[in-house]
Amino acid sequence: MKKPAQKTRPPKAASAVKIALPALKKGELYVGGTIDAGGKVTHTILLPGEKAAINWKDALAWAKKEGGDLPNRIEQAMLWTHHAGKFQKRYYWSNEQYADGSDYAWGQGFGYGGQDYWRKVSKFMARAVRRVTI
């Protein structure tokens, strides 16, 4: 006797994960979410204001005083891609030191979009971001 064919159920669709966006303060701009190498997931928010003609060490201190940090290179790439018009067409410091030379740090060009490293004593622009853990 032939066995009846078994009915198979289609797999359940994965339910969408909803992530609540953080509340923004006046003048802030939502940049996006990132996952770092350790698996930490954060929202990145661009703070209002900028600082001109500042070296890297002073830029880090200024960003901290503003309640944030300089953006990392991934965040800067997101800012270039989605919010380049919010920046002058100049170079902006990141919070990342260049791995092969302690006298150098990374930055983002908002004129043409490239990232490169420069001597930390160079004078560039700075913008601060704050991060909210998801």
N, C-alpha and C positions, 0 to 999 in steps of 0.2 A: 504494500500500500504506500502510495506517495504521500509524503508529509506536506501539509499546507505551507505555503510560503510565509515566512515570518514578516510581519510588518516592522519596518524600521522607522524610528522617529528622527526627524531632522534634528541636528544639534541645536541647543538653545542659543539664541543670539546673545552675545555678550552685552551686558547692560552698559550704557554709557556712564562714564565716571564724570561727575560734575565737580568742578573745582570752583569754589567761591573766590571771586576776586577781592583783594583787600580794599578797604576804604582808602580813598585818596584825600590828602590834605590839599588846601588851596595851592594851585600852581604845580602840583605834581603830575607826572605823566606815566601811565602804565607802560612798561617796556615788554614784559613777557615772563615766562617761566623757564627755569633752567634746572638741570640736574648736574651736580658736580661729580668728580671722579669717585667720591666716597658714597654716592647715592643720595646725597642731601638735595631735596627739591625746594626751590625758592622762587618767589615772585621777585622781580626787579622793578623798582620804581625810580624814575629820574626825578631828582629834586630840582626846584627852581633855582635860578641863578648860576653864575659861572665866575671863574677867577681867571684873569689874564696874566700873561708873562710871569709864570711861576715855575720854580724848579720842582722836581719830583717829590723830594722830601717835604717841602712846604705845601705842595698840592695834597699829599696824604693827610697832613695835619689840618689843612683847610677843610677837606671833605669830612673829617671826623668832627670838627667844630660845627659843621652844618648838620650833623646828625646822621652821617652816612659814611660812605667809602668811595674811593674812585672805582669806576666799573672795571671788571676784568675784561679780557680780550673777547670772550664770547659775548658778553653784554655789549661791548662796543660794536661788535659786528651786527648785533640786533639793532642797536641804535642807528648805525649807518644805513641798514637795510630799510628800516621802517620810519625813522625820524630824523633823517639827515638835515631836513629843513629847519630843525630846532637848534642847529649848531652853526657857528661861523665856519667858513671854508678854511680851517686851520687845523693844526695838530692838537690833540687832547691826550693827556696822560691816562694810562691805565694803572691799576694797582699792582701790576705784575712786573717783577724784576726780571731782567734777561738772565737766563740760566747760565750762559757761558761768560758772564762778566758782571761782577757786582757793581760796577760803575755805570751800568746801563739799565734802562727800563723800557717797557713797551708802550706804544701809543697808537692812536688811530688818526688817520688823516680824513678830514671831512670835506676836503676838496675833491679828491679822486677815490677815496675809499680804502686805500691801502693801510696795512699795519706794518710797523717797523719798530726798531729799538734805537734809542738815542742816549747820549750821556745824561745822567740824572741832573747835572748842573744846567742843562739846557732850559730855556724858558718857553713853556708852551701853555696852552689853555687847560682848565680843569672843570669838570662837572662832577657832581656827587650823585650817587644812587643810594637807596636803602633797599635792604632785602628782607622779605617776610617769608619765614619757613612755612611751607605748605604741609 
